[in-house]
Amino acid sequence: MKAFVTGASGFIGSHLVDFLLARGDSVIAFDRRPPVQPVTFISGDMMDSESLRDAVKRTAPDVLFHLAAQSLTGDSWADPAGTFRANVNGTINVLEAVKEFAPGATVVFVSSSGVYAQPADAHPLREDDAMGPSTPYGISKMAADQAARLFAPRWNLRVVVARPFFWIGPRKTGDVTSDWCRRVVAMERGQAGEMAVGNIDVVRDFIDVRDGVAAFALLAERGESGLAYNIGSGTGTSLRGVLAALSELSRVPLKWRVDQALVRPVDEPVRIADVSRLRALGWKPQRDVRATLRETLDFWRANGQAIVP
């Protein structure tokens, strides 16, 4: 299979490239910076529709995984207009390029669990649950999600929508689990002391990124066009539970305290995916949260960077 990956050099994109190469696929990486893997690299930006169209025309992929996005929630508050341009206009640019130059390709559009409203009873979120984003990033992803499913039948494209929940693992930065793992490694090196944390009683659906990218590949093969699929573990883990696991995995005593300044004024208490639709395709996760935390710690231990978030 010839796979075209936008955002191939990012956290999820790099793991997807690893997965595709391991099973023998040909990969075209479309990004502003080159990936570390030996693949065909095309330097470009999804906001430059001409370079994107030319790349799709020249490569004629069998499947296009659209991961490129402005995905930082904080940045979306600082620049909501820029977030909309990247996530909505960028997605439309991708769909138009496929329509014109690779109409037989499958598009796996990577949306977000941020599109959902918080259910009143905190039940696991289903794909047909109400949308109601709480951030500009979530609103932009909701619009792109809707656009992908609107244009697919209109343009006779095969588009499958993936809605990742909370993906964790080696290489990630800027989220709570990776920040905590880096802090633990800094403590082990004698470079940091007590760790300040926010609300540790929130519950999230954490999943290993490598299980997630395997789901992407499965959706490209078996997903139904026009449908959305949640990608999560289907189980919840509290941040208190993450801290307990890190305490056991740390090579030194883990010291932490709750800092009220880090407690968000609005923080959804529980966010878990209903993954029955994905499981019906034959998928199930292979790694648990503890195993992923151990591998993430080992990644930062070997990374050599003395960074204290």
C-alpha positions as CSV (number, residue, x, y, z in Angstrom):
1,M,0.0,0.0,0.0
2,K,1.2,3.5,-0.8
3,A,0.4,5.8,2.2
4,F,0.5,9.6,2.2
5,V,0.8,11.0,5.8
6,T,0.3,14.7,6.6
7,G,1.9,15.6,9.9
8,A,4.3,12.6,9.6
9,S,6.9,14.1,11.8
10,G,4.7,14.7,14.8
11,F,4.2,12.5,17.8
12,I,1.4,10.4,16.3
13,G,2.6,10.7,12.7
14,S,6.0,9.4,13.5
15,H,4.6,6.3,15.2
16,L,2.2,5.8,12.3
17,V,5.1,5.9,9.9
18,D,6.9,3.3,12.0
19,F,3.9,1.0,11.9
20,L,3.4,1.3,8.1
21,L,7.1,0.7,7.3
22,A,7.2,-2.3,9.6
23,R,4.5,-4.0,7.7
24,G,6.1,-3.2,4.3
25,D,4.0,-0.2,3.1
26,S,5.4,2.6,1.0
27,V,5.2,6.0,2.8
28,I,5.1,9.6,1.6
29,A,5.7,12.0,4.5
30,F,4.2,15.5,3.9
31,D,5.3,17.9,6.6
32,R,7.3,21.1,7.2
33,R,10.1,19.1,8.8
34,P,11.6,15.8,7.7
35,P,10.9,12.6,9.5
36,V,13.7,10.5,10.9
37,Q,12.6,7.4,9.0
38,P,13.8,6.6,5.5
39,V,10.7,7.5,3.5
40,T,9.8,9.8,0.6
41,F,9.7,13.2,2.1
42,I,7.9,16.2,0.6
43,S,8.4,19.5,2.4
44,G,5.1,21.3,2.5
45,D,2.3,22.9,4.4
46,M,-1.4,21.9,4.1
47,M,-2.3,25.6,4.0
48,D,-0.4,25.8,0.7
49,S,-3.1,24.2,-1.5
50,E,-0.9,24.2,-4.6
51,S,2.0,22.3,-3.1
52,L,-0.4,19.9,-1.5
53,R,-2.2,19.2,-4.7
54,D,1.1,18.8,-6.5
55,A,2.3,16.3,-3.9
56,V,-0.9,14.2,-4.1
57,K,-0.8,14.3,-7.9
58,R,2.8,13.2,-8.1
59,T,2.5,10.4,-5.6
60,A,-1.1,9.0,-6.3
61,P,-1.5,7.4,-2.9
62,D,-3.8,4.5,-2.0
63,V,-4.6,6.0,1.4
64,L,-4.1,9.4,2.9
65,F,-3.8,9.8,6.7
66,H,-4.5,13.4,7.5
67,L,-2.9,14.1,10.9
68,A,-1.5,17.6,10.4
69,A,-3.2,20.1,12.6
70,Q,-2.8,22.9,15.2
71,S,-3.5,20.6,18.1
72,L,-2.5,22.6,21.2
73,T,-5.4,23.7,23.3
74,G,-3.6,26.6,24.8
75,D,-2.5,27.9,21.4
76,S,-6.1,27.6,20.2
77,W,-7.1,30.1,22.8
78,A,-4.2,32.4,21.9
79,D,-4.9,32.2,18.2
80,P,-8.4,30.8,17.5
81,A,-8.5,32.2,13.9
82,G,-5.2,30.6,13.1
83,T,-6.4,27.3,14.6
84,F,-9.5,27.4,12.4
85,R,-7.5,28.1,9.3
86,A,-5.1,25.2,9.9
87,N,-7.7,22.7,11.0
88,V,-10.7,23.5,8.9
89,N,-9.2,25.1,5.7
90,G,-6.3,22.6,5.8
91,T,-8.7,19.7,5.9
92,I,-10.7,21.0,3.0
93,N,-7.4,21.5,1.0
94,V,-6.6,17.8,1.6
95,L,-10.0,16.7,0.5
96,E,-9.9,18.8,-2.6
97,A,-6.5,17.5,-3.5
98,V,-7.7,13.9,-3.2
99,K,-10.9,14.6,-5.1
100,E,-8.9,15.9,-8.1
101,F,-5.8,13.7,-8.1
102,A,-6.5,10.6,-6.1
103,P,-10.3,10.0,-6.1
104,G,-9.9,6.3,-5.5
105,A,-7.8,6.8,-2.3
106,T,-9.1,6.3,1.2
107,V,-8.8,9.3,3.5
108,V,-8.5,8.7,7.2
109,F,-9.2,12.0,8.8
110,V,-8.0,12.4,12.4
111,S,-10.5,14.3,14.4
112,S,-10.5,14.5,18.2
113,S,-12.5,13.4,21.3
114,G,-12.6,17.2,21.9
115,V,-15.6,17.4,19.6
116,Y,-17.9,15.9,22.2
117,A,-20.0,17.6,24.9
118,Q,-19.6,16.3,28.4
119,P,-22.5,13.9,29.1
120,A,-24.5,14.6,32.2
121,D,-24.0,11.1,33.6
122,A,-20.4,10.7,32.5
123,H,-21.1,7.5,30.4
124,P,-18.5,6.4,27.9
125,L,-18.8,8.7,24.9
126,R,-20.4,7.1,21.7
127,E,-19.8,8.4,18.2
128,D,-23.4,9.6,18.0
129,D,-23.3,11.5,21.2
130,A,-23.9,15.2,21.2
131,M,-21.1,17.5,20.1
132,G,-20.2,20.5,22.3
133,P,-16.5,21.4,22.3
134,S,-15.2,23.4,25.2
135,T,-12.1,24.9,23.4
136,P,-11.5,26.7,20.1
137,Y,-9.4,23.7,19.2
138,G,-12.4,21.4,19.8
139,I,-14.7,23.7,17.7
140,S,-12.2,23.7,14.8
141,K,-12.0,19.9,14.9
142,M,-15.8,19.6,15.0
143,A,-16.0,21.8,11.9
144,A,-13.4,19.8,10.1
145,D,-15.0,16.5,11.2
146,Q,-18.3,17.7,9.8
147,A,-16.8,19.0,6.6
148,A,-15.0,15.6,6.0
149,R,-18.3,13.7,6.3
150,L,-20.2,16.3,4.3
151,F,-17.9,16.4,1.3
152,A,-17.2,12.6,1.2
153,P,-20.5,11.6,-0.4
154,R,-20.8,14.8,-2.4
155,W,-17.5,14.2,-4.0
156,N,-17.7,10.4,-4.0
157,L,-14.7,10.0,-1.7
158,R,-14.1,7.3,0.8
159,V,-13.5,9.1,4.1
160,V,-13.3,7.5,7.5
161,V,-13.1,9.7,10.6
162,A,-11.0,8.7,13.6
163,R,-11.6,10.4,17.0
164,P,-8.6,9.7,19.3
165,F,-9.0,10.1,23.0
166,F,-5.9,10.5,25.2
167,W,-2.9,9.0,23.4
168,I,0.3,8.6,25.4
169,G,3.8,7.1,24.8
170,P,7.4,7.7,24.0
171,R,8.3,10.9,22.1
172,K,5.3,12.9,23.3
173,T,5.7,16.3,24.9
174,G,3.4,18.9,26.3
175,D,0.8,16.6,28.0
176,V,0.4,15.6,31.6
177,T,1.9,12.1,31.4
178,S,5.0,13.0,29.4
179,D,5.6,16.1,31.6
180,W,5.3,13.9,34.8
181,C,7.6,11.3,33.3
182,R,10.2,13.9,32.5
183,R,9.9,15.3,36.0
184,V,10.5,11.8,37.5
185,V,13.6,11.4,35.3
186,A,14.8,14.8,36.5
187,M,14.3,13.7,40.1
188,E,16.2,10.5,39.4
189,R,19.1,12.6,38.1
190,G,19.0,14.9,41.1
191,Q,17.9,17.8,38.9
192,A,14.4,18.4,40.4
193,G,12.6,18.2,43.6
194,E,8.9,18.1,44.5
195,M,6.5,18.0,41.6
196,A,3.5,20.3,41.6
197,V,0.2,18.8,40.2
198,G,-3.3,20.0,39.5
199,N,-6.6,18.1,39.9
200,I,-5.5,14.5,40.1
201,D,-9.0,13.1,40.5
202,V,-10.0,13.6,36.9
203,V,-10.4,10.4,34.9
204,R,-9.2,10.0,31.3
205,D,-9.2,7.3,28.7
206,F,-5.4,6.8,28.1
207,I,-4.2,4.6,25.2
208,D,-0.8,3.8,23.9
209,V,0.0,5.6,20.7
210,R,1.1,2.3,19.0
211,D,-2.2,0.7,19.6
212,G,-3.8,3.9,18.2
213,V,-1.9,3.9,15.0
214,A,-2.8,0.2,14.4
215,A,-6.4,1.3,14.6
216,F,-5.8,4.0,12.0
217,A,-4.5,1.3,9.6
218,L,-7.4,-0.9,10.3
219,L,-9.9,2.0,9.6
220,A,-8.2,2.5,6.3
221,E,-8.9,-1.1,5.4
222,R,-12.2,-1.9,7.0
223,G,-13.8,1.4,8.2
224,E,-17.1,2.5,6.7
225,S,-16.9,5.7,4.7
226,G,-18.7,8.5,6.4
227,L,-18.6,7.0,9.9
228,A,-16.6,8.2,12.9
229,Y,-14.7,5.8,15.1
230,N,-13.6,6.5,18.7
231,I,-10.0,5.3,19.4
232,G,-9.4,4.8,23.1
233,S,-8.9,2.0,25.6
234,G,-12.6,2.0,26.7
235,T,-11.5,2.3,30.3
236,G,-10.8,5.2,32.6
237,T,-7.6,5.9,34.6
238,S,-7.5,8.8,37.1
239,L,-4.4,11.0,37.3
240,R,-4.1,9.9,40.9
241,G,-3.7,6.3,39.4
242,V,-1.0,7.6,37.0
243,L,0.9,9.1,39.9
244,A,0.6,5.9,41.8
245,A,2.0,3.9,38.9
246,L,4.9,6.4,38.4
247,S,5.7,6.2,42.1
248,E,6.2,2.5,41.7
249,L,8.2,2.8,38.5
250,S,10.4,5.6,39.8
251,R,14.0,4.8,40.9
252,V,13.7,7.4,43.7
253,P,10.8,8.4,46.0
254,L,8.3,10.5,44.1
255,K,7.4,13.7,45.9
256,W,4.4,15.7,44.7
257,R,1.9,18.3,46.0
258,V,-1.3,19.7,44.7
259,D,-0.9,23.3,43.5
260,Q,-4.3,25.1,43.3
261,A,-2.8,27.4,40.6
262,L,-2.7,24.3,38.3
263,V,-6.3,23.3,38.9
264,R,-8.3,24.3,35.9
265,P,-11.5,26.3,36.6
266,V,-13.4,24.0,34.2
267,D,-12.2,20.4,34.0
268,E,-14.4,17.6,32.9
269,P,-14.3,15.0,35.7
270,V,-14.6,11.9,33.4
271,R,-13.9,11.4,29.7
272,I,-13.9,7.8,28.4
273,A,-14.6,6.4,25.0
274,D,-17.1,3.8,24.0
275,V,-15.0,1.8,21.5
276,S,-17.5,-0.9,20.5
277,R,-17.7,0.3,16.9
278,L,-13.9,0.0,16.5
279,R,-13.8,-3.4,18.4
280,A,-16.4,-4.7,15.9
281,L,-13.7,-4.4,13.2
282,G,-11.5,-6.8,15.2
283,W,-9.3,-4.3,17.0
284,K,-8.2,-4.4,20.7
285,P,-5.4,-2.6,22.5
286,Q,-2.3,-4.5,23.3
287,R,-0.7,-2.4,26.0
288,D,-1.9,-1.1,29.4
289,V,-1.3,2.3,30.9
290,R,1.4,1.0,33.3
291,A,3.4,-0.6,30.5
292,T,3.2,2.6,28.4
293,L,4.3,4.8,31.4
294,R,7.3,2.4,31.9
295,E,8.3,2.8,28.3
296,T,7.9,6.5,28.4
297,L,10.1,6.8,31.4
298,D,12.7,4.6,29.7
299,F,12.5,6.9,26.6
300,W,13.3,10.0,28.6
301,R,15.9,8.2,30.7
302,A,17.7,7.4,27.4
303,N,17.0,10.7,25.8
304,G,19.8,12.4,27.5
305,Q,18.0,15.7,28.0
306,A,17.9,17.3,31.4
307,I,14.6,19.1,30.8
308,V,12.4,19.9,33.8
309,P,8.9,20.9,32.6
